[in-house]
């Protein structure tokens, strides 16, 4: 999940450099969502592991 967030972040940066604002904004939004999902899953996994 974190890998895909980083991929979309790189796509957003490259699109922004070349002037594609709409694509850059969309890719950055997707990267943010994937990063938040990654964080939520990481916290859940941490607490499930600590509970055992």
ModelCIF file with pLDDT and N, C-alpha, C, O atoms, coordinates in Angstrom:
data_MODEL
#
_entry.id   MODEL 
#
_entity.id                         1 
_entity.type                       polymer 
_entity.pdbx_number_of_molecules   1 
#
_entity_poly.entity_id                      1 
_entity_poly.type                           'polypeptide(L)' 
_entity_poly.nstd_linkage                   no 
_entity_poly.nstd_monomer                   no 
_entity_poly.pdbx_seq_one_letter_code       
;(UNK)(UNK)(UNK)(UNK)(UNK)(UNK)(UNK)(UNK)(UNK)(UNK)(UNK)(UNK)(UNK)(UNK)(UNK)(UNK)
(UNK)(UNK)(UNK)(UNK)(UNK)(UNK)(UNK)(UNK)(UNK)(UNK)(UNK)(UNK)(UNK)(UNK)(UNK)(UNK)
(UNK)(UNK)(UNK)(UNK)(UNK)(UNK)(UNK)(UNK)(UNK)(UNK)(UNK)(UNK)(UNK)(UNK)(UNK)(UNK)
(UNK)(UNK)(UNK)(UNK)
;
_entity_poly.pdbx_seq_one_letter_code_can   XXXXXXXXXXXXXXXXXXXXXXXXXXXXXXXXXXXXXXXXXXXXXXXXXXXX 
_entity_poly.pdbx_strand_id                 A 
#
loop_
_entity_poly_seq.entity_id 
_entity_poly_seq.num 
_entity_poly_seq.mon_id 
_entity_poly_seq.hetero 
1 1  UNK n 
1 2  UNK n 
1 3  UNK n 
1 4  UNK n 
1 5  UNK n 
1 6  UNK n 
1 7  UNK n 
1 8  UNK n 
1 9  UNK n 
1 10 UNK n 
1 11 UNK n 
1 12 UNK n 
1 13 UNK n 
1 14 UNK n 
1 15 UNK n 
1 16 UNK n 
1 17 UNK n 
1 18 UNK n 
1 19 UNK n 
1 20 UNK n 
1 21 UNK n 
1 22 UNK n 
1 23 UNK n 
1 24 UNK n 
1 25 UNK n 
1 26 UNK n 
1 27 UNK n 
1 28 UNK n 
1 29 UNK n 
1 30 UNK n 
1 31 UNK n 
1 32 UNK n 
1 33 UNK n 
1 34 UNK n 
1 35 UNK n 
1 36 UNK n 
1 37 UNK n 
1 38 UNK n 
1 39 UNK n 
1 40 UNK n 
1 41 UNK n 
1 42 UNK n 
1 43 UNK n 
1 44 UNK n 
1 45 UNK n 
1 46 UNK n 
1 47 UNK n 
1 48 UNK n 
1 49 UNK n 
1 50 UNK n 
1 51 UNK n 
1 52 UNK n 
#
_struct_asym.id          A 
_struct_asym.entity_id   1 
#
loop_
_ma_qa_metric.id 
_ma_qa_metric.mode 
_ma_qa_metric.name 
_ma_qa_metric.software_group_id 
_ma_qa_metric.type 
1 global pLDDT . pLDDT 
2 local  pLDDT . pLDDT 
#
_ma_qa_metric_global.metric_id      1 
_ma_qa_metric_global.metric_value   94.56 
_ma_qa_metric_global.model_id       1 
_ma_qa_metric_global.ordinal_id     1 
#
loop_
_ma_qa_metric_local.label_asym_id 
_ma_qa_metric_local.label_comp_id 
_ma_qa_metric_local.label_seq_id 
_ma_qa_metric_local.metric_id 
_ma_qa_metric_local.metric_value 
_ma_qa_metric_local.model_id 
_ma_qa_metric_local.ordinal_id 
A UNK 1  2 84.00 1 1  
A UNK 2  2 91.00 1 2  
A UNK 3  2 95.00 1 3  
A UNK 4  2 94.00 1 4  
A UNK 5  2 94.00 1 5  
A UNK 6  2 95.00 1 6  
A UNK 7  2 96.00 1 7  
A UNK 8  2 95.00 1 8  
A UNK 9  2 95.00 1 9  
A UNK 10 2 96.00 1 10 
A UNK 11 2 96.00 1 11 
A UNK 12 2 96.00 1 12 
A UNK 13 2 96.00 1 13 
A UNK 14 2 96.00 1 14 
A UNK 15 2 96.00 1 15 
A UNK 16 2 96.00 1 16 
A UNK 17 2 96.00 1 17 
A UNK 18 2 96.00 1 18 
A UNK 19 2 95.00 1 19 
A UNK 20 2 95.00 1 20 
A UNK 21 2 93.00 1 21 
A UNK 22 2 95.00 1 22 
A UNK 23 2 94.00 1 23 
A UNK 24 2 96.00 1 24 
A UNK 25 2 95.00 1 25 
A UNK 26 2 95.00 1 26 
A UNK 27 2 96.00 1 27 
A UNK 28 2 96.00 1 28 
A UNK 29 2 96.00 1 29 
A UNK 30 2 95.00 1 30 
A UNK 31 2 96.00 1 31 
A UNK 32 2 96.00 1 32 
A UNK 33 2 96.00 1 33 
A UNK 34 2 96.00 1 34 
A UNK 35 2 96.00 1 35 
A UNK 36 2 97.00 1 36 
A UNK 37 2 96.00 1 37 
A UNK 38 2 96.00 1 38 
A UNK 39 2 97.00 1 39 
A UNK 40 2 97.00 1 40 
A UNK 41 2 97.00 1 41 
A UNK 42 2 96.00 1 42 
A UNK 43 2 97.00 1 43 
A UNK 44 2 97.00 1 44 
A UNK 45 2 96.00 1 45 
A UNK 46 2 96.00 1 46 
A UNK 47 2 95.00 1 47 
A UNK 48 2 94.00 1 48 
A UNK 49 2 93.00 1 49 
A UNK 50 2 90.00 1 50 
A UNK 51 2 86.00 1 51 
A UNK 52 2 73.00 1 52 
#
loop_
_atom_site.group_PDB 
_atom_site.id 
_atom_site.type_symbol 
_atom_site.label_atom_id 
_atom_site.label_alt_id 
_atom_site.label_comp_id 
_atom_site.label_asym_id 
_atom_site.label_entity_id 
_atom_site.label_seq_id 
_atom_site.pdbx_PDB_ins_code 
_atom_site.Cartn_x 
_atom_site.Cartn_y 
_atom_site.Cartn_z 
_atom_site.occupancy 
_atom_site.B_iso_or_equiv 
_atom_site.pdbx_formal_charge 
_atom_site.auth_seq_id 
_atom_site.auth_comp_id 
_atom_site.auth_asym_id 
_atom_site.auth_atom_id 
_atom_site.pdbx_PDB_model_num 
ATOM 1   N N  . UNK A 1 1  ? 0.827  -1.192  0.000   1.00 84.00 ? 1  UNK A N  1 
ATOM 2   C CA . UNK A 1 1  ? 0.000  0.000   0.000   1.00 84.00 ? 1  UNK A CA 1 
ATOM 3   C C  . UNK A 1 1  ? 0.870  1.254   0.000   1.00 84.00 ? 1  UNK A C  1 
ATOM 4   O O  . UNK A 1 1  ? 0.604  2.211   -0.727  1.00 84.00 ? 1  UNK A O  1 
ATOM 5   N N  . UNK A 1 2  ? 1.892  1.233   0.810   1.00 91.00 ? 2  UNK A N  1 
ATOM 6   C CA . UNK A 1 2  ? 2.792  2.389   0.856   1.00 91.00 ? 2  UNK A CA 1 
ATOM 7   C C  . UNK A 1 2  ? 3.510  2.553   -0.477  1.00 91.00 ? 2  UNK A C  1 
ATOM 8   O O  . UNK A 1 2  ? 3.774  3.674   -0.912  1.00 91.00 ? 2  UNK A O  1 
ATOM 9   N N  . UNK A 1 3  ? 3.819  1.452   -1.113  1.00 95.00 ? 3  UNK A N  1 
ATOM 10  C CA . UNK A 1 3  ? 4.483  1.496   -2.415  1.00 95.00 ? 3  UNK A CA 1 
ATOM 11  C C  . UNK A 1 3  ? 3.627  2.249   -3.431  1.00 95.00 ? 3  UNK A C  1 
ATOM 12  O O  . UNK A 1 3  ? 4.135  3.098   -4.164  1.00 95.00 ? 3  UNK A O  1 
ATOM 13  N N  . UNK A 1 4  ? 2.336  1.943   -3.476  1.00 94.00 ? 4  UNK A N  1 
ATOM 14  C CA . UNK A 1 4  ? 1.447  2.608   -4.425  1.00 94.00 ? 4  UNK A CA 1 
ATOM 15  C C  . UNK A 1 4  ? 1.286  4.090   -4.096  1.00 94.00 ? 4  UNK A C  1 
ATOM 16  O O  . UNK A 1 4  ? 1.169  4.911   -5.005  1.00 94.00 ? 4  UNK A O  1 
ATOM 17  N N  . UNK A 1 5  ? 1.279  4.436   -2.837  1.00 94.00 ? 5  UNK A N  1 
ATOM 18  C CA . UNK A 1 5  ? 1.200  5.846   -2.450  1.00 94.00 ? 5  UNK A CA 1 
ATOM 19  C C  . UNK A 1 5  ? 2.422  6.598   -2.957  1.00 94.00 ? 5  UNK A C  1 
ATOM 20  O O  . UNK A 1 5  ? 2.305  7.715   -3.460  1.00 94.00 ? 5  UNK A O  1 
ATOM 21  N N  . UNK A 1 6  ? 3.589  5.987   -2.824  1.00 95.00 ? 6  UNK A N  1 
ATOM 22  C CA . UNK A 1 6  ? 4.809  6.637   -3.318  1.00 95.00 ? 6  UNK A CA 1 
ATOM 23  C C  . UNK A 1 6  ? 4.813  6.732   -4.841  1.00 95.00 ? 6  UNK A C  1 
ATOM 24  O O  . UNK A 1 6  ? 5.281  7.725   -5.399  1.00 95.00 ? 6  UNK A O  1 
ATOM 25  N N  . UNK A 1 7  ? 4.300  5.713   -5.512  1.00 96.00 ? 7  UNK A N  1 
ATOM 26  C CA . UNK A 1 7  ? 4.222  5.752   -6.976  1.00 96.00 ? 7  UNK A CA 1 
ATOM 27  C C  . UNK A 1 7  ? 3.329  6.900   -7.424  1.00 96.00 ? 7  UNK A C  1 
ATOM 28  O O  . UNK A 1 7  ? 3.699  7.648   -8.329  1.00 96.00 ? 7  UNK A O  1 
ATOM 29  N N  . UNK A 1 8  ? 2.167  7.052   -6.810  1.00 95.00 ? 8  UNK A N  1 
ATOM 30  C CA . UNK A 1 8  ? 1.274  8.149   -7.181  1.00 95.00 ? 8  UNK A CA 1 
ATOM 31  C C  . UNK A 1 8  ? 1.881  9.505   -6.825  1.00 95.00 ? 8  UNK A C  1 
ATOM 32  O O  . UNK A 1 8  ? 1.647  10.488  -7.527  1.00 95.00 ? 8  UNK A O  1 
ATOM 33  N N  . UNK A 1 9  ? 2.652  9.569   -5.750  1.00 95.00 ? 9  UNK A N  1 
ATOM 34  C CA . UNK A 1 9  ? 3.321  10.822  -5.408  1.00 95.00 ? 9  UNK A CA 1 
ATOM 35  C C  . UNK A 1 9  ? 4.338  11.203  -6.474  1.00 95.00 ? 9  UNK A C  1 
ATOM 36  O O  . UNK A 1 9  ? 4.422  12.367  -6.866  1.00 95.00 ? 9  UNK A O  1 
ATOM 37  N N  . UNK A 1 10 ? 5.101  10.242  -6.937  1.00 96.00 ? 10 UNK A N  1 
ATOM 38  C CA . UNK A 1 10 ? 6.080  10.511  -7.997  1.00 96.00 ? 10 UNK A CA 1 
ATOM 39  C C  . UNK A 1 10 ? 5.374  10.931  -9.282  1.00 96.00 ? 10 UNK A C  1 
ATOM 40  O O  . UNK A 1 10 ? 5.821  11.849  -9.969  1.00 96.00 ? 10 UNK A O  1 
ATOM 41  N N  . UNK A 1 11 ? 4.269  10.258  -9.605  1.00 96.00 ? 11 UNK A N  1 
ATOM 42  C CA . UNK A 1 11 ? 3.494  10.644  -10.792 1.00 96.00 ? 11 UNK A CA 1 
ATOM 43  C C  . UNK A 1 11 ? 2.992  12.072  -10.655 1.00 96.00 ? 11 UNK A C  1 
ATOM 44  O O  . UNK A 1 11 ? 3.016  12.835  -11.621 1.00 96.00 ? 11 UNK A O  1 
ATOM 45  N N  . UNK A 1 12 ? 2.536  12.441  -9.460  1.00 96.00 ? 12 UNK A N  1 
ATOM 46  C CA . UNK A 1 12 ? 2.041  13.797  -9.230  1.00 96.00 ? 12 UNK A CA 1 
ATOM 47  C C  . UNK A 1 12 ? 3.157  14.819  -9.397  1.00 96.00 ? 12 UNK A C  1 
ATOM 48  O O  . UNK A 1 12 ? 2.945  15.874  -9.995  1.00 96.00 ? 12 UNK A O  1 
ATOM 49  N N  . UNK A 1 13 ? 4.327  14.522  -8.882  1.00 96.00 ? 13 UNK A N  1 
ATOM 50  C CA . UNK A 1 13 ? 5.450  15.459  -9.007  1.00 96.00 ? 13 UNK A CA 1 
ATOM 51  C C  . UNK A 1 13 ? 5.863  15.621  -10.456 1.00 96.00 ? 13 UNK A C  1 
ATOM 52  O O  . UNK A 1 13 ? 6.094  16.739  -10.917 1.00 96.00 ? 13 UNK A O  1 
ATOM 53  N N  . UNK A 1 14 ? 5.958  14.516  -11.175 1.00 96.00 ? 14 UNK A N  1 
ATOM 54  C CA . UNK A 1 14 ? 6.354  14.588  -12.587 1.00 96.00 ? 14 UNK A CA 1 
ATOM 55  C C  . UNK A 1 14 ? 5.299  15.332  -13.401 1.00 96.00 ? 14 UNK A C  1 
ATOM 56  O O  . UNK A 1 14 ? 5.641  16.149  -14.256 1.00 96.00 ? 14 UNK A O  1 
ATOM 57  N N  . UNK A 1 15 ? 4.025  15.057  -13.145 1.00 96.00 ? 15 UNK A N  1 
ATOM 58  C CA . UNK A 1 15 ? 2.957  15.754  -13.866 1.00 96.00 ? 15 UNK A CA 1 
ATOM 59  C C  . UNK A 1 15 ? 2.970  17.251  -13.556 1.00 96.00 ? 15 UNK A C  1 
ATOM 60  O O  . UNK A 1 15 ? 2.715  18.070  -14.439 1.00 96.00 ? 15 UNK A O  1 
ATOM 61  N N  . UNK A 1 16 ? 3.262  17.604  -12.321 1.00 96.00 ? 16 UNK A N  1 
ATOM 62  C CA . UNK A 1 16 ? 3.314  19.025  -11.950 1.00 96.00 ? 16 UNK A CA 1 
ATOM 63  C C  . UNK A 1 16 ? 4.481  19.727  -12.639 1.00 96.00 ? 16 UNK A C  1 
ATOM 64  O O  . UNK A 1 16 ? 4.351  20.873  -13.069 1.00 96.00 ? 16 UNK A O  1 
ATOM 65  N N  . UNK A 1 17 ? 5.612  19.047  -12.742 1.00 96.00 ? 17 UNK A N  1 
ATOM 66  C CA . UNK A 1 17 ? 6.774  19.646  -13.406 1.00 96.00 ? 17 UNK A CA 1 
ATOM 67  C C  . UNK A 1 17 ? 6.461  19.933  -14.876 1.00 96.00 ? 17 UNK A C  1 
ATOM 68  O O  . UNK A 1 17 ? 6.875  20.958  -15.417 1.00 96.00 ? 17 UNK A O  1 
ATOM 69  N N  . UNK A 1 18 ? 5.730  19.021  -15.512 1.00 96.00 ? 18 UNK A N  1 
ATOM 70  C CA . UNK A 1 18 ? 5.405  19.201  -16.927 1.00 96.00 ? 18 UNK A CA 1 
ATOM 71  C C  . UNK A 1 18 ? 4.160  20.049  -17.152 1.00 96.00 ? 18 UNK A C  1 
ATOM 72  O O  . UNK A 1 18 ? 3.774  20.277  -18.298 1.00 96.00 ? 18 UNK A O  1 
ATOM 73  N N  . UNK A 1 19 ? 3.526  20.518  -16.085 1.00 95.00 ? 19 UNK A N  1 
ATOM 74  C CA . UNK A 1 19 ? 2.416  21.452  -16.218 1.00 95.00 ? 19 UNK A CA 1 
ATOM 75  C C  . UNK A 1 19 ? 1.039  20.833  -16.311 1.00 95.00 ? 19 UNK A C  1 
ATOM 76  O O  . UNK A 1 19 ? 0.083  21.522  -16.667 1.00 95.00 ? 19 UNK A O  1 
ATOM 77  N N  . UNK A 1 20 ? 0.910  19.579  -16.006 1.00 95.00 ? 20 UNK A N  1 
ATOM 78  C CA . UNK A 1 20 ? -0.400 18.936  -16.032 1.00 95.00 ? 20 UNK A CA 1 
ATOM 79  C C  . UNK A 1 20 ? -1.020 19.021  -14.638 1.00 95.00 ? 20 UNK A C  1 
ATOM 80  O O  . UNK A 1 20 ? -0.936 18.079  -13.849 1.00 95.00 ? 20 UNK A O  1 
ATOM 81  N N  . UNK A 1 21 ? -1.639 20.155  -14.352 1.00 93.00 ? 21 UNK A N  1 
ATOM 82  C CA . UNK A 1 21 ? -2.159 20.424  -13.012 1.00 93.00 ? 21 UNK A CA 1 
ATOM 83  C C  . UNK A 1 21 ? -3.267 19.494  -12.583 1.00 93.00 ? 21 UNK A C  1 
ATOM 84  O O  . UNK A 1 21 ? -3.303 19.061  -11.431 1.00 93.00 ? 21 UNK A O  1 
ATOM 85  N N  . UNK A 1 22 ? -4.187 19.176  -13.502 1.00 95.00 ? 22 UNK A N  1 
ATOM 86  C CA . UNK A 1 22 ? -5.307 18.304  -13.148 1.00 95.00 ? 22 UNK A CA 1 
ATOM 87  C C  . UNK A 1 22 ? -4.851 16.900  -12.794 1.00 95.00 ? 22 UNK A C  1 
ATOM 88  O O  . UNK A 1 22 ? -5.303 16.317  -11.809 1.00 95.00 ? 22 UNK A O  1 
ATOM 89  N N  . UNK A 1 23 ? -3.960 16.369  -13.601 1.00 94.00 ? 23 UNK A N  1 
ATOM 90  C CA . UNK A 1 23 ? -3.440 15.027  -13.338 1.00 94.00 ? 23 UNK A CA 1 
ATOM 91  C C  . UNK A 1 23 ? -2.619 15.024  -12.054 1.00 94.00 ? 23 UNK A C  1 
ATOM 92  O O  . UNK A 1 23 ? -2.701 14.088  -11.259 1.00 94.00 ? 23 UNK A O  1 
ATOM 93  N N  . UNK A 1 24 ? -1.827 16.077  -11.855 1.00 96.00 ? 24 UNK A N  1 
ATOM 94  C CA . UNK A 1 24 ? -1.008 16.164  -10.648 1.00 96.00 ? 24 UNK A CA 1 
ATOM 95  C C  . UNK A 1 24 ? -1.882 16.227  -9.402  1.00 96.00 ? 24 UNK A C  1 
ATOM 96  O O  . UNK A 1 24 ? -1.584 15.574  -8.402  1.00 96.00 ? 24 UNK A O  1 
ATOM 97  N N  . UNK A 1 25 ? -2.944 16.997  -9.453  1.00 95.00 ? 25 UNK A N  1 
ATOM 98  C CA . UNK A 1 25 ? -3.850 17.100  -8.307  1.00 95.00 ? 25 UNK A CA 1 
ATOM 99  C C  . UNK A 1 25 ? -4.552 15.792  -8.003  1.00 95.00 ? 25 UNK A C  1 
ATOM 100 O O  . UNK A 1 25 ? -4.695 15.401  -6.844  1.00 95.00 ? 25 UNK A O  1 
ATOM 101 N N  . UNK A 1 26 ? -4.990 15.117  -9.060  1.00 95.00 ? 26 UNK A N  1 
ATOM 102 C CA . UNK A 1 26 ? -5.655 13.831  -8.875  1.00 95.00 ? 26 UNK A CA 1 
ATOM 103 C C  . UNK A 1 26 ? -4.697 12.794  -8.304  1.00 95.00 ? 26 UNK A C  1 
ATOM 104 O O  . UNK A 1 26 ? -5.046 12.070  -7.371  1.00 95.00 ? 26 UNK A O  1 
ATOM 105 N N  . UNK A 1 27 ? -3.500 12.721  -8.858  1.00 96.00 ? 27 UNK A N  1 
ATOM 106 C CA . UNK A 1 27 ? -2.517 11.750  -8.374  1.00 96.00 ? 27 UNK A CA 1 
ATOM 107 C C  . UNK A 1 27 ? -2.122 12.051  -6.929  1.00 96.00 ? 27 UNK A C  1 
ATOM 108 O O  . UNK A 1 27 ? -1.927 11.130  -6.137  1.00 96.00 ? 27 UNK A O  1 
ATOM 109 N N  . UNK A 1 28 ? -2.004 13.317  -6.587  1.00 96.00 ? 28 UNK A N  1 
ATOM 110 C CA . UNK A 1 28 ? -1.669 13.682  -5.211  1.00 96.00 ? 28 UNK A CA 1 
ATOM 111 C C  . UNK A 1 28 ? -2.805 13.301  -4.259  1.00 96.00 ? 28 UNK A C  1 
ATOM 112 O O  . UNK A 1 28 ? -2.553 12.840  -3.145  1.00 96.00 ? 28 UNK A O  1 
ATOM 113 N N  . UNK A 1 29 ? -4.034 13.490  -4.688  1.00 96.00 ? 29 UNK A N  1 
ATOM 114 C CA . UNK A 1 29 ? -5.180 13.094  -3.863  1.00 96.00 ? 29 UNK A CA 1 
ATOM 115 C C  . UNK A 1 29 ? -5.224 11.591  -3.633  1.00 96.00 ? 29 UNK A C  1 
ATOM 116 O O  . UNK A 1 29 ? -5.487 11.131  -2.522  1.00 96.00 ? 29 UNK A O  1 
ATOM 117 N N  . UNK A 1 30 ? -4.964 10.833  -4.687  1.00 95.00 ? 30 UNK A N  1 
ATOM 118 C CA . UNK A 1 30 ? -4.937 9.376   -4.551  1.00 95.00 ? 30 UNK A CA 1 
ATOM 119 C C  . UNK A 1 30 ? -3.804 8.962   -3.628  1.00 95.00 ? 30 UNK A C  1 
ATOM 120 O O  . UNK A 1 30 ? -3.970 8.060   -2.807  1.00 95.00 ? 30 UNK A O  1 
ATOM 121 N N  . UNK A 1 31 ? -2.649 9.617   -3.756  1.00 96.00 ? 31 UNK A N  1 
ATOM 122 C CA . UNK A 1 31 ? -1.508 9.297   -2.894  1.00 96.00 ? 31 UNK A CA 1 
ATOM 123 C C  . UNK A 1 31 ? -1.848 9.557   -1.429  1.00 96.00 ? 31 UNK A C  1 
ATOM 124 O O  . UNK A 1 31 ? -1.480 8.771   -0.556  1.00 96.00 ? 31 UNK A O  1 
ATOM 125 N N  . UNK A 1 32 ? -2.545 10.652  -1.158  1.00 96.00 ? 32 UNK A N  1 
ATOM 126 C CA . UNK A 1 32 ? -2.944 10.956  0.221   1.00 96.00 ? 32 UNK A CA 1 
ATOM 127 C C  . UNK A 1 32 ? -3.886 9.901   0.774   1.00 96.00 ? 32 UNK A C  1 
ATOM 128 O O  . UNK A 1 32 ? -3.728 9.446   1.907   1.00 96.00 ? 32 UNK A O  1 
ATOM 129 N N  . UNK A 1 33 ? -4.858 9.518   -0.024  1.00 96.00 ? 33 UNK A N  1 
ATOM 130 C CA . UNK A 1 33 ? -5.829 8.512   0.425   1.00 96.00 ? 33 UNK A CA 1 
ATOM 131 C C  . UNK A 1 33 ? -5.129 7.186   0.708   1.00 96.00 ? 33 UNK A C  1 
ATOM 132 O O  . UNK A 1 33 ? -5.381 6.555   1.735   1.00 96.00 ? 33 UNK A O  1 
ATOM 133 N N  . UNK A 1 34 ? -4.253 6.767   -0.196  1.00 96.00 ? 34 UNK A N  1 
ATOM 134 C CA . UNK A 1 34 ? -3.541 5.501   0.003   1.00 96.00 ? 34 UNK A CA 1 
ATOM 135 C C  . UNK A 1 34 ? -2.643 5.556   1.230   1.00 96.00 ? 34 UNK A C  1 
ATOM 136 O O  . UNK A 1 34 ? -2.506 4.562   1.943   1.00 96.00 ? 34 UNK A O  1 
ATOM 137 N N  . UNK A 1 35 ? -2.033 6.702   1.479   1.00 96.00 ? 35 UNK A N  1 
ATOM 138 C CA . UNK A 1 35 ? -1.176 6.833   2.650   1.00 96.00 ? 35 UNK A CA 1 
ATOM 139 C C  . UNK A 1 35 ? -1.982 6.744   3.937   1.00 96.00 ? 35 UNK A C  1 
ATOM 140 O O  . UNK A 1 35 ? -1.544 6.119   4.903   1.00 96.00 ? 35 UNK A O  1 
ATOM 141 N N  . UNK A 1 36 ? -3.147 7.361   3.957   1.00 97.00 ? 36 UNK A N  1 
ATOM 142 C CA . UNK A 1 36 ? -4.011 7.298   5.142   1.00 97.00 ? 36 UNK A CA 1 
ATOM 143 C C  . UNK A 1 36 ? -4.485 5.866   5.367   1.00 97.00 ? 36 UNK A C  1 
ATOM 144 O O  . UNK A 1 36 ? -4.515 5.391   6.502   1.00 97.00 ? 36 UNK A O  1 
ATOM 145 N N  . UNK A 1 37 ? -4.855 5.182   4.290   1.00 96.00 ? 37 UNK A N  1 
ATOM 146 C CA . UNK A 1 37 ? -5.272 3.781   4.424   1.00 96.00 ? 37 UNK A CA 1 
ATOM 147 C C  . UNK A 1 37 ? -4.120 2.944   4.963   1.00 96.00 ? 37 UNK A C  1 
ATOM 148 O O  . UNK A 1 37 ? -4.321 2.085   5.822   1.00 96.00 ? 37 UNK A O  1 
ATOM 149 N N  . UNK A 1 38 ? -2.909 3.195   4.460   1.00 96.00 ? 38 UNK A N  1 
ATOM 150 C CA . UNK A 1 38 ? -1.736 2.488   4.961   1.00 96.00 ? 38 UNK A CA 1 
ATOM 151 C C  . UNK A 1 38 ? -1.551 2.733   6.455   1.00 96.00 ? 38 UNK A C  1 
ATOM 152 O O  . UNK A 1 38 ? -1.308 1.790   7.208   1.00 96.00 ? 38 UNK A O  1 
ATOM 153 N N  . UNK A 1 39 ? -1.662 3.978   6.890   1.00 97.00 ? 39 UNK A N  1 
ATOM 154 C CA . UNK A 1 39 ? -1.489 4.294   8.306   1.00 97.00 ? 39 UNK A CA 1 
ATOM 155 C C  . UNK A 1 39 ? -2.542 3.609   9.166   1.00 97.00 ? 39 UNK A C  1 
ATOM 156 O O  . UNK A 1 39 ? -2.221 3.072   10.226  1.00 97.00 ? 39 UNK A O  1 
ATOM 157 N N  . UNK A 1 40 ? -3.790 3.620   8.724   1.00 97.00 ? 40 UNK A N  1 
ATOM 158 C CA . UNK A 1 40 ? -4.865 2.983   9.490   1.00 97.00 ? 40 UNK A CA 1 
ATOM 159 C C  . UNK A 1 40 ? -4.605 1.485   9.612   1.00 97.00 ? 40 UNK A C  1 
ATOM 160 O O  . UNK A 1 40 ? -4.738 0.917   10.696  1.00 97.00 ? 40 UNK A O  1 
ATOM 161 N N  . UNK A 1 41 ? -4.236 0.844   8.503   1.00 97.00 ? 41 UNK A N  1 
ATOM 162 C CA . UNK A 1 41 ? -3.964 -0.593  8.548   1.00 97.00 ? 41 UNK A CA 1 
ATOM 163 C C  . UNK A 1 41 ? -2.740 -0.905  9.400   1.00 97.00 ? 41 UNK A C  1 
ATOM 164 O O  . UNK A 1 41 ? -2.712 -1.926  10.086  1.00 97.00 ? 41 UNK A O  1 
ATOM 165 N N  . UNK A 1 42 ? -1.734 -0.045  9.366   1.00 96.00 ? 42 UNK A N  1 
ATOM 166 C CA . UNK A 1 42 ? -0.542 -0.261  10.184  1.00 96.00 ? 42 UNK A CA 1 
ATOM 167 C C  . UNK A 1 42 ? -0.872 -0.151  11.672  1.00 96.00 ? 42 UNK A C  1 
ATOM 168 O O  . UNK A 1 42 ? -0.378 -0.942  12.476  1.00 96.00 ? 42 UNK A O  1 
ATOM 169 N N  . UNK A 1 43 ? -1.699 0.817   12.042  1.00 97.00 ? 43 UNK A N  1 
ATOM 170 C CA . UNK A 1 43 ? -2.092 0.975   13.449  1.00 97.00 ? 43 UNK A CA 1 
ATOM 171 C C  . UNK A 1 43 ? -2.930 -0.211  13.898  1.00 97.00 ? 43 UNK A C  1 
ATOM 172 O O  . UNK A 1 43 ? -2.741 -0.721  15.003  1.00 97.00 ? 43 UNK A O  1 
ATOM 173 N N  . UNK A 1 44 ? -3.855 -0.655  13.054  1.00 97.00 ? 44 UNK A N  1 
ATOM 174 C CA . UNK A 1 44 ? -4.678 -1.813  13.406  1.00 97.00 ? 44 UNK A CA 1 
ATOM 175 C C  . UNK A 1 44 ? -3.801 -3.048  13.587  1.00 97.00 ? 44 UNK A C  1 
ATOM 176 O O  . UNK A 1 44 ? -3.982 -3.805  14.541  1.00 97.00 ? 44 UNK A O  1 
ATOM 177 N N  . UNK A 1 45 ? -2.859 -3.251  12.683  1.00 96.00 ? 45 UNK A N  1 
ATOM 178 C CA . UNK A 1 45 ? -1.966 -4.404  12.796  1.00 96.00 ? 45 UNK A CA 1 
ATOM 179 C C  . UNK A 1 45 ? -1.108 -4.316  14.052  1.00 96.00 ? 45 UNK A C  1 
ATOM 180 O O  . UNK A 1 45 ? -0.844 -5.329  14.700  1.00 96.00 ? 45 UNK A O  1 
ATOM 181 N N  . UNK A 1 46 ? -0.674 -3.110  14.394  1.00 96.00 ? 46 UNK A N  1 
ATOM 182 C CA . UNK A 1 46 ? 0.133  -2.922  15.594  1.00 96.00 ? 46 UNK A CA 1 
ATOM 183 C C  . UNK A 1 46 ? -0.649 -3.299  16.854  1.00 96.00 ? 46 UNK A C  1 
ATOM 184 O O  . UNK A 1 46 ? -0.140 -4.007  17.723  1.00 96.00 ? 46 UNK A O  1 
ATOM 185 N N  . UNK A 1 47 ? -1.884 -2.818  16.940  1.00 95.00 ? 47 UNK A N  1 
ATOM 186 C CA . UNK A 1 47 ? -2.676 -3.104  18.127  1.00 95.00 ? 47 UNK A CA 1 
ATOM 187 C C  . UNK A 1 47 ? -3.117 -4.560  18.193  1.00 95.00 ? 47 UNK A C  1 
ATOM 188 O O  . UNK A 1 47 ? -3.204 -5.132  19.280  1.00 95.00 ? 47 UNK A O  1 
ATOM 189 N N  . UNK A 1 48 ? -3.393 -5.163  17.049  1.00 94.00 ? 48 UNK A N  1 
ATOM 190 C CA . UNK A 1 48 ? -3.731 -6.599  17.056  1.00 94.00 ? 48 UNK A CA 1 
ATOM 191 C C  . UNK A 1 48 ? -2.544 -7.435  17.494  1.00 94.00 ? 48 UNK A C  1 
ATOM 192 O O  . UNK A 1 48 ? -2.703 -8.430  18.201  1.00 94.00 ? 48 UNK A O  1 
ATOM 193 N N  . UNK A 1 49 ? -1.354 -7.030  17.074  1.00 93.00 ? 49 UNK A N  1 
ATOM 194 C CA . UNK A 1 49 ? -0.139 -7.756  17.453  1.00 93.00 ? 49 UNK A CA 1 
ATOM 195 C C  . UNK A 1 49 ? 0.159  -7.578  18.942  1.00 93.00 ? 49 UNK A C  1 
ATOM 196 O O  . UNK A 1 49 ? 0.600  -8.517  19.605  1.00 93.00 ? 49 UNK A O  1 
ATOM 197 N N  . UNK A 1 50 ? -0.079 -6.381  19.465  1.00 90.00 ? 50 UNK A N  1 
ATOM 198 C CA . UNK A 1 50 ? 0.196  -6.091  20.871  1.00 90.00 ? 50 UNK A CA 1 
ATOM 199 C C  . UNK A 1 50 ? -0.813 -6.781  21.786  1.00 90.00 ? 50 UNK A C  1 
ATOM 200 O O  . UNK A 1 50 ? -0.498 -7.064  22.942  1.00 90.00 ? 50 UNK A O  1 
ATOM 201 N N  . UNK A 1 51 ? -2.009 -7.054  21.295  1.00 86.00 ? 51 UNK A N  1 
ATOM 202 C CA . UNK A 1 51 ? -3.046 -7.666  22.117  1.00 86.00 ? 51 UNK A CA 1 
ATOM 203 C C  . UNK A 1 51 ? -2.808 -9.151  22.351  1.00 86.00 ? 51 UNK A C  1 
ATOM 204 O O  . UNK A 1 51 ? -3.352 -9.722  23.295  1.00 86.00 ? 51 UNK A O  1 
ATOM 205 N N  . UNK A 1 52 ? -2.015 -9.770  21.519  1.00 73.00 ? 52 UNK A N  1 
ATOM 206 C CA . UNK A 1 52 ? -1.781 -11.223 21.664  1.00 73.00 ? 52 UNK A CA 1 
ATOM 207 C C  . UNK A 1 52 ? -0.795 -11.540 22.738  1.00 73.00 ? 52 UNK A C  1 
ATOM 208 O O  . UNK A 1 52 ? -0.497 -12.711 22.976  1.00 73.00 ? 52 UNK A O  1 
#
